[in-house]
Amino acid sequence: MKFLIVNGPNINMLGVREPDIYGTLTYEGLCDTIAQAARGMGVEVEFFQSNSEGDIVTAIQNALGRMDGIVINPAAYTHTSVAILDALKAVALPAAEVHISDVTRREAFRQRSFAGMACRYHFVGEGRDGYVHALETLKRDIEGSLIILHAMPRSEWEACRAVGAVGAHLPEGGFLHCSPVEYFWRVAPGHYADGGDYVLLCIDVKKVPAPVKWEAGPHNPSRYYPHIYGACPVSAVTAVLPLRMDSRGQFLKNPELSGYENR
Protein backbone atom coordinates (compact mmCIF):
# COMPACT_ATOMS: atom_id res chain seq x y z
CA MET A 1 0.00 0.00 0.00
CA LYS A 2 1.41 3.39 -1.01
CA PHE A 3 0.38 6.94 -0.13
CA LEU A 4 1.21 10.35 -1.54
CA ILE A 5 1.93 12.99 1.10
CA VAL A 6 1.24 16.43 -0.38
CA ASN A 7 2.23 19.67 1.33
CA GLY A 8 1.41 23.09 -0.01
CA PRO A 9 3.01 26.54 0.13
CA ASN A 10 5.35 27.53 2.96
CA ILE A 11 5.37 24.08 4.57
CA ASN A 12 8.99 23.92 3.40
CA MET A 13 9.60 26.80 5.83
CA LEU A 14 8.64 24.83 8.93
CA GLY A 15 11.02 25.50 11.78
CA VAL A 16 11.41 29.11 10.65
CA ARG A 17 7.83 30.12 9.89
CA GLU A 18 5.86 31.34 12.92
CA PRO A 19 7.19 28.75 15.39
CA ASP A 20 4.63 29.85 17.98
CA ILE A 21 1.96 28.43 15.65
CA TYR A 22 3.73 25.69 13.70
CA GLY A 23 6.45 24.61 16.12
CA THR A 24 10.18 24.21 15.56
CA LEU A 25 10.15 20.93 13.62
CA THR A 26 11.59 21.39 10.13
CA TYR A 27 10.01 20.05 6.96
CA GLU A 28 12.79 17.47 6.73
CA GLY A 29 12.08 16.43 10.30
CA LEU A 30 8.38 16.15 9.51
CA CYS A 31 9.09 13.88 6.55
CA ASP A 32 11.40 11.72 8.68
CA THR A 33 8.67 11.35 11.32
CA ILE A 34 6.08 10.32 8.73
CA ALA A 35 8.45 7.93 6.97
CA GLN A 36 9.35 6.21 10.24
CA ALA A 37 5.69 5.81 11.16
CA ALA A 38 4.89 4.49 7.68
CA ARG A 39 7.56 1.81 7.98
CA GLY A 40 6.01 0.74 11.26
CA MET A 41 2.64 0.39 9.54
CA GLY A 42 4.10 -1.53 6.61
CA VAL A 43 3.14 1.10 4.02
CA GLU A 44 5.11 3.21 1.56
CA VAL A 45 4.99 7.00 1.31
CA GLU A 46 6.08 9.46 -1.34
CA PHE A 47 6.52 13.12 -0.45
CA PHE A 48 5.65 16.14 -2.55
CA GLN A 49 5.83 19.81 -1.56
CA SER A 50 5.32 22.84 -3.75
CA ASN A 51 4.53 26.51 -3.45
CA SER A 52 2.79 26.42 -6.85
CA GLU A 53 -0.85 25.49 -7.24
CA GLY A 54 -0.45 23.97 -10.71
CA ASP A 55 2.37 21.69 -9.57
CA ILE A 56 0.21 20.39 -6.74
CA VAL A 57 -2.64 19.69 -9.17
CA THR A 58 -0.24 17.77 -11.43
CA ALA A 59 1.13 15.74 -8.51
CA ILE A 60 -2.40 14.73 -7.50
CA GLN A 61 -3.23 13.76 -11.08
CA ASN A 62 -0.03 11.69 -11.32
CA ALA A 63 -1.09 9.73 -8.21
CA LEU A 64 -3.84 8.00 -10.18
CA GLY A 65 -2.88 4.39 -10.78
CA ARG A 66 0.24 4.68 -8.61
CA MET A 67 -1.08 5.47 -5.14
CA ASP A 68 -3.70 3.97 -2.89
CA GLY A 69 -4.50 7.23 -1.10
CA ILE A 70 -3.50 10.83 -0.52
CA VAL A 71 -2.69 12.76 2.64
CA ILE A 72 -2.78 16.46 1.84
CA ASN A 73 -2.03 19.68 3.68
CA PRO A 74 -2.88 22.28 1.06
CA ALA A 75 -1.75 25.07 3.42
CA ALA A 76 -2.93 28.48 2.16
CA TYR A 77 -4.45 26.89 -0.96
CA THR A 78 -6.93 25.18 1.37
CA HIS A 79 -9.05 28.32 1.36
CA THR A 80 -8.72 29.37 -2.28
CA SER A 81 -8.04 26.48 -4.66
CA VAL A 82 -10.94 25.03 -6.59
CA ALA A 83 -8.31 23.50 -8.89
CA ILE A 84 -6.91 21.31 -6.10
CA LEU A 85 -10.46 20.34 -5.10
CA ASP A 86 -11.22 19.34 -8.68
CA ALA A 87 -7.98 17.34 -8.95
CA LEU A 88 -8.81 15.37 -5.80
CA LYS A 89 -12.31 14.71 -7.10
CA ALA A 90 -10.95 13.68 -10.51
CA VAL A 91 -8.58 10.99 -9.21
CA ALA A 92 -11.16 9.93 -6.57
CA LEU A 93 -8.56 8.32 -4.31
CA PRO A 94 -9.25 8.05 -0.57
CA ALA A 95 -7.90 11.30 0.83
CA ALA A 96 -7.31 12.87 4.23
CA GLU A 97 -6.86 16.58 4.89
CA VAL A 98 -4.28 17.61 7.50
CA HIS A 99 -3.54 20.94 9.16
CA ILE A 100 -0.68 21.35 11.61
CA SER A 101 -2.35 24.18 13.50
CA ASP A 102 -5.97 24.31 14.65
CA VAL A 103 -7.34 26.39 11.79
CA THR A 104 -10.81 26.29 13.32
CA ARG A 105 -9.56 28.75 15.95
CA ARG A 106 -7.75 31.08 13.58
CA GLU A 107 -8.74 33.84 11.18
CA ALA A 108 -12.18 33.91 9.57
CA PHE A 109 -10.72 33.49 6.07
CA ARG A 110 -9.26 30.12 7.12
CA GLN A 111 -12.64 28.62 7.98
CA ARG A 112 -13.44 27.40 4.47
CA SER A 113 -11.66 24.42 2.98
CA PHE A 114 -12.11 23.71 -0.71
CA ALA A 115 -9.78 20.69 -0.74
CA GLY A 116 -11.52 19.35 2.34
CA MET A 117 -14.70 18.94 0.32
CA ALA A 118 -13.02 16.05 -1.51
CA CYS A 119 -11.41 14.47 1.56
CA ARG A 120 -12.92 11.65 3.55
CA TYR A 121 -11.12 12.54 6.78
CA HIS A 122 -9.88 15.73 8.42
CA PHE A 123 -7.13 16.04 11.05
CA VAL A 124 -6.74 19.52 12.47
CA GLY A 125 -4.35 20.85 15.09
CA GLU A 126 -2.49 17.62 15.83
CA GLY A 127 0.88 18.89 14.59
CA ARG A 128 3.04 16.18 13.06
CA ASP A 129 0.81 13.49 14.57
CA GLY A 130 -1.99 14.52 12.24
CA TYR A 131 -0.12 13.08 9.26
CA VAL A 132 0.49 9.79 11.08
CA HIS A 133 -3.11 9.60 12.21
CA ALA A 134 -4.23 10.27 8.63
CA LEU A 135 -2.06 7.43 7.32
CA GLU A 136 -3.35 5.03 9.96
CA THR A 137 -6.94 5.94 9.21
CA LEU A 138 -6.63 5.69 5.43
CA LYS A 139 -4.86 2.35 5.75
CA ARG A 140 -7.63 0.92 7.90
CA ASP A 141 -10.24 2.45 5.63
CA ILE A 142 -8.77 0.74 2.57
CA GLU A 143 -8.38 -2.53 4.46
CA GLY A 144 -12.01 -2.30 5.53
CA SER A 145 -11.21 -2.33 9.23
CA LEU A 146 -12.06 1.25 10.23
CA ILE A 147 -14.98 1.14 12.64
CA ILE A 148 -16.08 3.97 14.93
CA LEU A 149 -18.60 3.74 17.74
CA HIS A 150 -21.66 5.72 18.76
CA ALA A 151 -23.75 4.83 21.80
CA MET A 152 -27.38 5.75 22.29
CA PRO A 153 -30.49 4.56 24.15
CA ARG A 154 -32.07 1.54 22.50
CA SER A 155 -35.37 3.40 22.08
CA GLU A 156 -33.63 6.18 20.14
CA TRP A 157 -31.95 3.62 17.90
CA GLU A 158 -35.32 2.07 17.08
CA ALA A 159 -36.62 5.53 16.15
CA CYS A 160 -33.56 6.10 13.92
CA ARG A 161 -34.16 2.79 12.18
CA ALA A 162 -37.67 3.92 11.37
CA VAL A 163 -36.44 7.06 9.57
CA GLY A 164 -33.37 5.40 8.04
CA ALA A 165 -30.67 7.56 9.62
CA VAL A 166 -28.97 8.50 12.88
CA GLY A 167 -28.84 12.25 13.37
CA ALA A 168 -31.42 13.00 10.70
CA HIS A 169 -32.44 16.18 12.51
CA LEU A 170 -29.10 17.60 13.60
CA PRO A 171 -29.05 21.39 13.94
CA GLU A 172 -26.91 23.39 11.53
CA GLY A 173 -23.26 22.82 12.43
CA GLY A 174 -24.17 19.90 14.69
CA PHE A 175 -22.46 16.54 14.66
CA LEU A 176 -22.66 13.00 16.00
CA HIS A 177 -20.11 12.31 18.72
CA CYS A 178 -18.30 9.07 17.96
CA SER A 179 -15.23 7.33 19.31
CA PRO A 180 -12.47 5.04 18.09
CA VAL A 181 -12.88 1.57 19.56
CA GLU A 182 -9.92 1.88 21.93
CA TYR A 183 -11.05 5.24 23.35
CA PHE A 184 -14.68 4.35 23.93
CA TRP A 185 -14.10 2.36 27.10
CA ARG A 186 -12.27 5.33 28.63
CA VAL A 187 -15.16 7.74 28.12
CA ALA A 188 -18.11 5.37 28.62
CA PRO A 189 -18.19 5.58 32.45
CA GLY A 190 -18.73 9.32 32.29
CA HIS A 191 -21.72 9.07 29.96
CA TYR A 192 -23.45 5.68 30.15
CA ALA A 193 -23.09 4.42 33.71
CA ASP A 194 -26.64 5.34 34.76
CA GLY A 195 -27.97 1.84 34.16
CA GLY A 196 -29.95 2.77 31.06
CA ASP A 197 -30.61 0.44 28.16
CA TYR A 198 -27.94 1.56 25.69
CA VAL A 199 -26.74 0.05 22.44
CA LEU A 200 -23.39 0.50 20.73
CA LEU A 201 -23.52 1.27 17.03
CA CYS A 202 -20.57 0.05 14.97
CA ILE A 203 -20.26 2.46 12.06
CA ASP A 204 -18.35 1.71 8.85
CA VAL A 205 -16.82 5.09 8.03
CA LYS A 206 -16.62 4.29 4.31
CA LYS A 207 -20.41 4.14 4.17
CA VAL A 208 -20.94 7.55 5.78
CA PRO A 209 -21.53 10.26 3.13
CA ALA A 210 -21.19 13.17 5.58
CA PRO A 211 -17.76 14.58 6.52
CA VAL A 212 -16.01 12.76 9.36
CA LYS A 213 -13.67 15.12 11.22
CA TRP A 214 -11.25 14.03 13.94
CA GLU A 215 -11.25 16.74 16.59
CA ALA A 216 -9.78 17.20 20.03
CA GLY A 217 -11.84 16.03 22.97
CA PRO A 218 -13.06 18.70 25.40
CA HIS A 219 -11.26 17.23 28.41
CA ASN A 220 -8.09 15.92 26.76
CA PRO A 221 -6.88 18.00 23.80
CA SER A 222 -4.28 15.38 22.91
CA ARG A 223 -6.98 12.77 22.26
CA TYR A 224 -8.95 13.05 19.03
CA TYR A 225 -12.44 11.78 18.32
CA PRO A 226 -14.37 11.34 15.06
CA HIS A 227 -17.37 13.61 14.64
CA ILE A 228 -19.88 12.98 11.85
CA TYR A 229 -21.09 16.32 10.51
CA GLY A 230 -24.39 15.15 9.14
CA ALA A 231 -26.75 12.22 9.18
CA CYS A 232 -25.38 8.69 9.34
CA PRO A 233 -27.49 6.29 7.26
CA VAL A 234 -28.66 3.16 9.02
CA SER A 235 -26.96 1.18 6.22
CA ALA A 236 -23.57 2.38 7.58
CA VAL A 237 -24.23 0.65 10.91
CA THR A 238 -22.64 -2.76 10.54
CA ALA A 239 -23.57 -4.07 14.00
CA VAL A 240 -25.65 -3.08 17.01
CA LEU A 241 -24.17 -4.40 20.24
CA PRO A 242 -25.46 -4.30 23.80
CA LEU A 243 -23.63 -2.01 26.18
CA ARG A 244 -23.19 -4.15 29.28
CA MET A 245 -21.72 -3.81 32.76
CA ASP A 246 -20.64 -6.46 35.24
CA SER A 247 -21.74 -6.73 38.87
CA ARG A 248 -19.10 -4.19 39.90
CA GLY A 249 -20.39 -1.57 37.48
CA GLN A 250 -17.47 -2.01 35.05
CA PHE A 251 -18.21 -1.96 31.33
CA LEU A 252 -17.65 -5.25 29.53
CA LYS A 253 -15.75 -4.98 26.27
CA ASN A 254 -17.59 -6.59 23.41
CA PRO A 255 -15.46 -9.40 21.93
CA GLU A 256 -16.83 -8.57 18.47
CA LEU A 257 -14.73 -5.39 18.53
CA SER A 258 -11.40 -7.15 18.97
CA GLY A 259 -8.95 -6.08 16.25
CA TYR A 260 -10.70 -2.82 15.37
CA GLU A 261 -8.41 -0.47 17.28
CA ASN A 262 -7.64 2.47 15.02
CA ARG A 263 -4.50 3.91 16.59
C-alpha positions in Angstrom: 0.0 0.0 0.0 1.4 3.4 -1.0 0.4 6.9 -0.1 1.2 10.4 -1.5 1.9 13.0 1.1 1.2 16.4 -0.4 2.2 19.7 1.3 1.4 23.1 0.0 3.0 26.5 0.1 5.3 27.5 3.0 5.4 24.1 4.6 9.0 23.9 3.4 9.6 26.8 5.8 8.6 24.8 8.9 11.0 25.5 11.8 11.4 29.1 10.6 7.8 30.1 9.9 5.9 31.3 12.9 7.2 28.7 15.4 4.6 29.9 18.0 2.0 28.4 15.7 3.7 25.7 13.7 6.5 24.6 16.1 10.2 24.2 15.6 10.1 20.9 13.6 11.6 21.4 10.1 10.0 20.1 7.0 12.8 17.5 6.7 12.1 16.4 10.3 8.4 16.2 9.5 9.1 13.9 6.5 11.4 11.7 8.7 8.7 11.4 11.3 6.1 10.3 8.7 8.5 7.9 7.0 9.3 6.2 10.2 5.7 5.8 11.2 4.9 4.5 7.7 7.6 1.8 8.0 6.0 0.7 11.3 2.6 0.4 9.5 4.1 -1.5 6.6 3.1 1.1 4.0 5.1 3.2 1.6 5.0 7.0 1.3 6.1 9.5 -1.3 6.5 13.1 -0.5 5.7 16.1 -2.6 5.8 19.8 -1.6 5.3 22.8 -3.8 4.5 26.5 -3.4 2.8 26.4 -6.8 -0.9 25.5 -7.2 -0.4 24.0 -10.7 2.4 21.7 -9.6 0.2 20.4 -6.7 -2.6 19.7 -9.2 -0.2 17.8 -11.4 1.1 15.7 -8.5 -2.4 14.7 -7.5 -3.2 13.8 -11.1 0.0 11.7 -11.3 -1.1 9.7 -8.2 -3.8 8.0 -10.2 -2.9 4.4 -10.8 0.2 4.7 -8.6 -1.1 5.5 -5.1 -3.7 4.0 -2.9 -4.5 7.2 -1.1 -3.5 10.8 -0.5 -2.7 12.8 2.6 -2.8 16.5 1.8 -2.0 19.7 3.7 -2.9 22.3 1.1 -1.8 25.1 3.4 -2.9 28.5 2.2 -4.5 26.9 -1.0 -6.9 25.2 1.4 -9.0 28.3 1.4 -8.7 29.4 -2.3 -8.0 26.5 -4.7 -10.9 25.0 -6.6 -8.3 23.5 -8.9 -6.9 21.3 -6.1 -10.5 20.3 -5.1 -11.2 19.3 -8.7 -8.0 17.3 -9.0 -8.8 15.4 -5.8 -12.3 14.7 -7.1 -10.9 13.7 -10.5 -8.6 11.0 -9.2 -11.2 9.9 -6.6 -8.6 8.3 -4.3 -9.2 8.1 -0.6 -7.9 11.3 0.8 -7.3 12.9 4.2 -6.9 16.6 4.9 -4.3 17.6 7.5 -3.5 20.9 9.2 -0.7 21.3 11.6 -2.4 24.2 13.5 -6.0 24.3 14.6 -7.3 26.4 11.8 -10.8 26.3 13.3 -9.6 28.8 15.9 -7.8 31.1 13.6 -8.7 33.8 11.2 -12.2 33.9 9.6 -10.7 33.5 6.1 -9.3 30.1 7.1 -12.6 28.6 8.0 -13.4 27.4 4.5 -11.7 24.4 3.0 -12.1 23.7 -0.7 -9.8 20.7 -0.7 -11.5 19.3 2.3 -14.7 18.9 0.3 -13.0 16.1 -1.5 -11.4 14.5 1.6 -12.9 11.6 3.5 -11.1 12.5 6.8 -9.9 15.7 8.4 -7.1 16.0 11.0 -6.7 19.5 12.5 -4.4 20.9 15.1 -2.5 17.6 15.8 0.9 18.9 14.6 3.0 16.2 13.1 0.8 13.5 14.6 -2.0 14.5 12.2 -0.1 13.1 9.3 0.5 9.8 11.1 -3.1 9.6 12.2 -4.2 10.3 8.6 -2.1 7.4 7.3 -3.3 5.0 10.0 -6.9 5.9 9.2 -6.6 5.7 5.4 -4.9 2.4 5.7 -7.6 0.9 7.9 -10.2 2.5 5.6 -8.8 0.7 2.6 -8.4 -2.5 4.5 -12.0 -2.3 5.5 -11.2 -2.3 9.2 -12.1 1.3 10.2 -15.0 1.1 12.6 -16.1 4.0 14.9 -18.6 3.7 17.7 -21.7 5.7 18.8 -23.7 4.8 21.8 -27.4 5.7 22.3 -30.5 4.6 24.1 -32.1 1.5 22.5 -35.4 3.4 22.1 -33.6 6.2 20.1 -32.0 3.6 17.9 -35.3 2.1 17.1 -36.6 5.5 16.1 -33.6 6.1 13.9 -34.2 2.8 12.2 -37.7 3.9 11.4 -36.4 7.1 9.6 -33.4 5.4 8.0 -30.7 7.6 9.6 -29.0 8.5 12.9 -28.8 12.3 13.4 -31.4 13.0 10.7 -32.4 16.2 12.5 -29.1 17.6 13.6 -29.0 21.4 13.9 -26.9 23.4 11.5 -23.3 22.8 12.4 -24.2 19.9 14.7 -22.5 16.5 14.7 -22.7 13.0 16.0 -20.1 12.3 18.7 -18.3 9.1 18.0 -15.2 7.3 19.3 -12.5 5.0 18.1 -12.9 1.6 19.6 -9.9 1.9 21.9 -11.1 5.2 23.4 -14.7 4.3 23.9 -14.1 2.4 27.1 -12.3 5.3 28.6 -15.2 7.7 28.1 -18.1 5.4 28.6 -18.2 5.6 32.5 -18.7 9.3 32.3 -21.7 9.1 30.0 -23.4 5.7 30.1 -23.1 4.4 33.7 -26.6 5.3 34.8 -28.0 1.8 34.2 -30.0 2.8 31.1 -30.6 0.4 28.2 -27.9 1.6 25.7 -26.7 0.1 22.4 -23.4 0.5 20.7 -23.5 1.3 17.0 -20.6 0.0 15.0 -20.3 2.5 12.1 -18.3 1.7 8.9 -16.8 5.1 8.0 -16.6 4.3 4.3 -20.4 4.1 4.2 -20.9 7.6 5.8 -21.5 10.3 3.1 -21.2 13.2 5.6 -17.8 14.6 6.5 -16.0 12.8 9.4 -13.7 15.1 11.2 -11.2 14.0 13.9 -11.2 16.7 16.6 -9.8 17.2 20.0 -11.8 16.0 23.0 -13.1 18.7 25.4 -11.3 17.2 28.4 -8.1 15.9 26.8 -6.9 18.0 23.8 -4.3 15.4 22.9 -7.0 12.8 22.3 -9.0 13.1 19.0 -12.4 11.8 18.3 -14.4 11.3 15.1 -17.4 13.6 14.6 -19.9 13.0 11.9 -21.1 16.3 10.5 -24.4 15.1 9.1 -26.8 12.2 9.2 -25.4 8.7 9.3 -27.5 6.3 7.3 -28.7 3.2 9.0 -27.0 1.2 6.2 -23.6 2.4 7.6 -24.2 0.7 10.9 -22.6 -2.8 10.5 -23.6 -4.1 14.0 -25.6 -3.1 17.0 -24.2 -4.4 20.2 -25.5 -4.3 23.8 -23.6 -2.0 26.2 -23.2 -4.1 29.3 -21.7 -3.8 32.8 -20.6 -6.5 35.2 -21.7 -6.7 38.9 -19.1 -4.2 39.9 -20.4 -1.6 37.5 -17.5 -2.0 35.1 -18.2 -2.0 31.3 -17.7 -5.3 29.5 -15.7 -5.0 26.3 -17.6 -6.6 23.4 -15.5 -9.4 21.9 -16.8 -8.6 18.5 -14.7 -5.4 18.5 -11.4 -7.2 19.0 -9.0 -6.1 16.3 -10.7 -2.8 15.4 -8.4 -0.5 17.3 -7.6 2.5 15.0 -4.5 3.9 16.6 
